[in-house]
């Protein structure tokens, strides 16, 4: 889905906040059967200066996707999870 398509369909991408932890954990549990992130890991990623959590929301504000970016000090690159 391109950004233009997402905008036309009303989907929105934004940074996660502490209020999103429960919904992100629910998405994690629904999406994966093994090696799931814990509530603590999700909360840490949201508040960390070296990580960013991006969300994809439907027009009704349901979270349907997430990405965690891990930044490394002194590098212009990051790792996407």
Backbone as JSON Lines, residues from 0, in Angstrom:
{"i":0,"aa":"X","n":[0.85,-1.17,0.0],"ca":[0.0,0.0,0.0],"c":[0.89,1.23,0.0]}
{"i":1,"aa":"X","n":[0.74,2.09,-0.98],"ca":[1.53,3.3,-1.04],"c":[0.97,4.34,-0.08]}
{"i":2,"aa":"X","n":[1.77,5.36,0.21],"ca":[1.29,6.42,1.1],"c":[0.06,7.1,0.5]}
{"i":3,"aa":"X","n":[0.06,7.32,-0.79],"ca":[-1.08,7.96,-1.44],"c":[-2.34,7.11,-1.3]}
{"i":4,"aa":"X","n":[-2.2,5.8,-1.49],"ca":[-3.33,4.9,-1.33],"c":[-3.8,4.9,0.12]}
{"i":5,"aa":"X","n":[-2.87,4.85,1.05],"ca":[-3.22,4.84,2.47],"c":[-3.98,6.1,2.84]}
{"i":6,"aa":"X","n":[-3.51,7.25,2.37],"ca":[-4.2,8.5,2.69],"c":[-5.59,8.54,2.07]}
{"i":7,"aa":"X","n":[-5.73,8.07,0.86],"ca":[-7.03,8.07,0.2],"c":[-8.02,7.18,0.93]}
{"i":8,"aa":"X","n":[-7.53,6.05,1.42],"ca":[-8.39,5.11,2.13],"c":[-8.58,5.48,3.6]}
{"i":9,"aa":"X","n":[-7.95,6.55,4.05],"ca":[-8.12,7.02,5.42],"c":[-7.17,6.41,6.43]}
{"i":10,"aa":"X","n":[-6.23,5.58,5.99],"ca":[-5.24,5.03,6.91],"c":[-4.25,6.12,7.28]}
{"i":11,"aa":"X","n":[-3.68,5.98,8.47],"ca":[-2.77,7.01,8.96],"c":[-1.58,6.35,9.62]}
{"i":12,"aa":"X","n":[-0.39,6.9,9.39],"ca":[0.81,6.42,10.04],"c":[1.22,7.48,11.07]}
{"i":13,"aa":"X","n":[1.59,7.0,12.26],"ca":[2.0,7.92,13.32],"c":[2.95,7.2,14.28]}
{"i":14,"aa":"X","n":[3.6,7.99,15.13],"ca":[4.45,7.42,16.17],"c":[3.58,6.92,17.31]}
{"i":15,"aa":"X","n":[4.0,5.83,17.94],"ca":[3.26,5.27,19.07],"c":[3.49,6.1,20.32]}
{"i":16,"aa":"X","n":[2.53,6.01,21.24],"ca":[2.66,6.64,22.55],"c":[2.42,5.58,23.61]}
{"i":17,"aa":"X","n":[2.61,5.95,24.86],"ca":[2.39,5.0,25.96],"c":[0.97,4.46,25.97]}
{"i":18,"aa":"X","n":[0.03,5.24,25.48],"ca":[-1.37,4.82,25.45],"c":[-1.62,3.67,24.47]}
{"i":19,"aa":"X","n":[-0.67,3.39,23.61],"ca":[-0.82,2.35,22.59],"c":[-0.29,0.98,23.01]}
{"i":20,"aa":"X","n":[0.31,0.88,24.18],"ca":[0.98,-0.36,24.58],"c":[0.03,-1.56,24.56]}
{"i":21,"aa":"X","n":[-1.14,-1.43,25.14],"ca":[-2.08,-2.56,25.2],"c":[-2.51,-3.0,23.81]}
{"i":22,"aa":"X","n":[-2.82,-2.04,22.93],"ca":[-3.23,-2.38,21.57],"c":[-2.09,-3.02,20.79]}
{"i":23,"aa":"X","n":[-0.87,-2.55,21.01],"ca":[0.29,-3.15,20.34],"c":[0.53,-4.57,20.83]}
{"i":24,"aa":"X","n":[0.35,-4.8,22.13],"ca":[0.51,-6.16,22.66],"c":[-0.56,-7.08,22.08]}
{"i":25,"aa":"X","n":[-1.76,-6.6,21.94],"ca":[-2.84,-7.4,21.35],"c":[-2.51,-7.74,19.89]}
{"i":26,"aa":"X","n":[-2.02,-6.76,19.14],"ca":[-1.62,-7.0,17.75],"c":[-0.49,-8.02,17.69]}
{"i":27,"aa":"X","n":[0.48,-7.89,18.57],"ca":[1.61,-8.83,18.63],"c":[1.12,-10.25,18.89]}
{"i":28,"aa":"X","n":[0.23,-10.4,19.85],"ca":[-0.28,-11.73,20.21],"c":[-1.13,-12.34,19.1]}
{"i":29,"aa":"X","n":[-1.87,-11.51,18.38],"ca":[-2.7,-12.0,17.28],"c":[-1.86,-12.37,16.06]}
{"i":30,"aa":"X","n":[-0.72,-11.72,15.9],"ca":[0.09,-11.88,14.69],"c":[1.14,-12.98,14.79]}
{"i":31,"aa":"X","n":[1.62,-13.27,15.98],"ca":[2.73,-14.2,16.14],"c":[2.41,-15.27,17.17]}
{"i":32,"aa":"X","n":[2.92,-16.47,16.93],"ca":[2.71,-17.56,17.89],"c":[3.94,-17.79,18.77]}
{"i":33,"aa":"X","n":[5.12,-17.37,18.31],"ca":[6.36,-17.55,19.07],"c":[7.15,-16.26,19.06]}
{"i":34,"aa":"X","n":[8.05,-16.15,20.01],"ca":[9.0,-15.04,20.08],"c":[8.29,-13.69,20.05]}
{"i":35,"aa":"X","n":[7.27,-13.55,20.86],"ca":[6.49,-12.3,20.93],"c":[7.18,-11.28,21.83]}
{"i":36,"aa":"X","n":[6.96,-10.03,21.53],"ca":[7.44,-8.96,22.4],"c":[6.58,-8.91,23.66]}
{"i":37,"aa":"X","n":[7.19,-8.61,24.78],"ca":[6.46,-8.47,26.04],"c":[5.92,-7.04,26.14]}
{"i":38,"aa":"X","n":[5.01,-6.84,27.08],"ca":[4.49,-5.5,27.35],"c":[5.65,-4.57,27.71]}
{"i":39,"aa":"X","n":[6.58,-5.07,28.52],"ca":[7.73,-4.26,28.93],"c":[8.6,-3.87,27.74]}
{"i":40,"aa":"X","n":[8.82,-4.8,26.82],"ca":[9.64,-4.5,25.63],"c":[8.97,-3.46,24.75]}
{"i":41,"aa":"X","n":[7.67,-3.58,24.59],"ca":[6.94,-2.61,23.78],"c":[7.0,-1.23,24.43]}
{"i":42,"aa":"X","n":[6.74,-1.18,25.73],"ca":[6.78,0.1,26.45],"c":[8.18,0.72,26.39]}
{"i":43,"aa":"X","n":[9.21,-0.11,26.53],"ca":[10.58,0.39,26.45],"c":[10.87,0.96,25.06]}
{"i":44,"aa":"X","n":[10.45,0.27,24.02],"ca":[10.69,0.74,22.65],"c":[10.03,2.1,22.43]}
{"i":45,"aa":"X","n":[8.84,2.28,22.97],"ca":[8.1,3.55,22.79],"c":[8.8,4.71,23.49]}
{"i":46,"aa":"X","n":[9.38,4.46,24.66],"ca":[10.0,5.54,25.43],"c":[11.49,5.7,25.2]}
{"i":47,"aa":"X","n":[12.09,4.78,24.47],"ca":[13.54,4.79,24.25],"c":[13.97,5.9,23.28]}
{"i":48,"aa":"X","n":[15.13,6.47,23.55],"ca":[15.69,7.47,22.63],"c":[16.36,6.81,21.43]}
{"i":49,"aa":"X","n":[16.67,5.51,21.54],"ca":[17.36,4.82,20.46],"c":[16.41,3.97,19.61]}
{"i":50,"aa":"X","n":[15.1,4.08,19.86],"ca":[14.12,3.33,19.1],"c":[12.92,4.22,18.77]}
{"i":51,"aa":"X","n":[12.22,3.86,17.72],"ca":[10.98,4.55,17.35],"c":[9.97,3.48,16.96]}
{"i":52,"aa":"X","n":[8.73,3.68,17.37],"ca":[7.67,2.74,17.03],"c":[6.66,3.48,16.16]}
{"i":53,"aa":"X","n":[6.47,2.99,14.94],"ca":[5.5,3.57,14.02],"c":[4.28,2.67,13.94]}
{"i":54,"aa":"X","n":[3.11,3.28,13.83],"ca":[1.86,2.54,13.75],"c":[1.13,2.87,12.46]}
{"i":55,"aa":"X","n":[0.34,1.91,11.99],"ca":[-0.59,2.15,10.89],"c":[-1.98,1.96,11.45]}
{"i":56,"aa":"X","n":[-2.81,3.0,11.33],"ca":[-4.17,2.99,11.86],"c":[-5.21,3.05,10.75]}
{"i":57,"aa":"X","n":[-6.33,2.39,10.99],"ca":[-7.48,2.49,10.09],"c":[-8.19,3.81,10.35]}
{"i":58,"aa":"X","n":[-9.17,4.16,9.52],"ca":[-9.95,5.38,9.76],"c":[-10.66,5.38,11.12]}
{"i":59,"aa":"X","n":[-10.9,4.19,11.7],"ca":[-11.55,4.11,13.01],"c":[-10.53,4.0,14.15]}
{"i":60,"aa":"X","n":[-9.26,4.3,13.86],"ca":[-8.17,4.32,14.83],"c":[-7.79,2.93,15.35]}
{"i":61,"aa":"X","n":[-8.09,1.89,14.6],"ca":[-7.64,0.54,14.96],"c":[-6.22,0.36,14.44]}
{"i":62,"aa":"X","n":[-5.33,-0.11,15.29],"ca":[-3.94,-0.35,14.89],"c":[-3.88,-1.66,14.12]}
{"i":63,"aa":"X","n":[-3.4,-1.59,12.88],"ca":[-3.34,-2.78,12.03],"c":[-1.91,-3.12,11.61]}
{"i":64,"aa":"X","n":[-0.96,-2.32,12.01],"ca":[0.44,-2.59,11.68],"c":[1.36,-1.77,12.56]}
{"i":65,"aa":"X","n":[2.56,-2.27,12.74],"ca":[3.55,-1.57,13.55],"c":[4.95,-1.89,13.06]}
{"i":66,"aa":"X","n":[5.84,-0.95,13.25],"ca":[7.26,-1.15,12.91],"c":[8.1,-0.54,14.02]}
{"i":67,"aa":"X","n":[9.15,-1.24,14.41],"ca":[10.08,-0.72,15.41],"c":[11.41,-0.47,14.71]}
{"i":68,"aa":"X","n":[11.89,0.75,14.84],"ca":[13.18,1.14,14.28],"c":[14.19,1.22,15.42]}
{"i":69,"aa":"X","n":[15.33,0.56,15.25],"ca":[16.41,0.6,16.24],"c":[17.54,1.44,15.65]}
{"i":70,"aa":"X","n":[17.86,2.53,16.33],"ca":[18.93,3.42,15.88],"c":[20.21,3.09,16.63]}
{"i":71,"aa":"X","n":[21.32,3.28,15.96],"ca":[22.62,3.07,16.58],"c":[23.34,4.4,16.65]}
{"i":72,"aa":"X","n":[23.84,4.74,17.82],"ca":[24.53,6.01,18.01],"c":[25.72,6.13,17.05]}
{"i":73,"aa":"X","n":[25.8,7.26,16.4],"ca":[26.9,7.51,15.49],"c":[26.69,6.95,14.09]}
{"i":74,"aa":"X","n":[25.54,6.33,13.84],"ca":[25.27,5.74,12.53],"c":[24.07,6.43,11.9]}
{"i":75,"aa":"X","n":[24.06,6.5,10.59],"ca":[22.91,7.06,9.88],"c":[21.92,5.96,9.5]}
{"i":76,"aa":"X","n":[22.24,4.73,9.86],"ca":[21.38,3.59,9.52],"c":[20.58,3.16,10.74]}
{"i":77,"aa":"X","n":[19.52,2.42,10.48],"ca":[18.74,1.84,11.56],"c":[18.28,0.46,11.14]}
{"i":78,"aa":"X","n":[17.85,-0.32,12.12],"ca":[17.33,-1.66,11.87],"c":[15.82,-1.62,12.03]}
{"i":79,"aa":"X","n":[15.12,-2.26,11.1],"ca":[13.67,-2.29,11.1],"c":[13.17,-3.63,11.57]}
{"i":80,"aa":"X","n":[12.28,-3.63,12.55],"ca":[11.63,-4.85,13.05],"c":[10.15,-4.74,12.82]}
